[in-house]
Amino acid sequence: MAPRTSLLSTASRWKCPQCTSRTFTTSASRQKVGPEHPRYIEVPEPPQQTAPYLPRIKGTLPVPRNIFTGGKDHSTEEAIAQSTPEPSRATQPGRGSREEWKQKISENRRRNLREGIISLKQRQNIQRDRSRNKAEISQRAREKALNQPEREDERLTAPSINFDIDALMHKGGLADPSREERLRVKKANVERIAAEKRERRLDDLHTLYMNARTFIVTPEQLDKHVDDVFGKDVPVGFGFEGQSSNSIWATGNPVTVQEMLRRKMEAGARSATTTVSAADARLHQLAETLTGGKMDLD
């Protein structure tokens, strides 16, 4: 069986008849595009616009030194003449000599200094006038904005509440009709608290004076108080008077139930004495209140 010709090679050799119909010509072939193509309708386009090339300048310029500081004005004619004096002697150097070159250099320095001072003064005046004009324009715009009347649209769209803008922006003290009465009550409270504090201090001072008689201030008083509280260094014994024993039964039998009941009955009989003691304590407290100070119980 003979080999079949490849379909791919056959397709690659095929060419469009319209594309090969005008092979020997110098005019461009007309492009055929569909309606969906962006270039179906020719729209004139402007030439491509290129942005200006503004390279970034690296570094920062130093702040120029102000040469017109101080009380002396260096831009006057007298100051310039004093800074750039002319030669005291007029000499005629030879043509092409070193002296002629030095004269030219000196004259250039004097001229540059004069022109530099004058130009710097002019630049300072221009900058000062520009800053002053800018400040005046800003001030006038501010005054105009502050003093201009309310616009009609703002008036028509403003909230329908009645309040004073000036009073709202410049707040003062709130209305307080009861201020005097409240201050009077506060003052009376302060005076009352101060008087109570003073009375409390006087009472504490008098109590301290009354209790100072029992203060321990000497070693002898301390020894006596320790002996009274803790007793002397004597061994504790059990027994009757004049006798000493180490047994708890030396004093007799323990307390019986009948004895405890009898003591309870006797305690009820002594309740009247307790009432008298409470009455004495109340009288003592009443006397201290009337006299305004502490009193002894005796």
Long-range contacts (C-beta under 8 A, 24 or more apart in sequence): 66-124, 67-117, 67-120, 68-120, 68-121, 68-124, 74-117, 75-117, 75-118, 75-120, 75-121, 80-113, 80-114, 80-117, 80-118, 83-113, 83-117, 84-109, 84-110, 84-113, 84-114, 86-110, 203-293, 203-294, 206-293, 206-294, 207-294, 210-293, 210-294, 210-295, 210-296
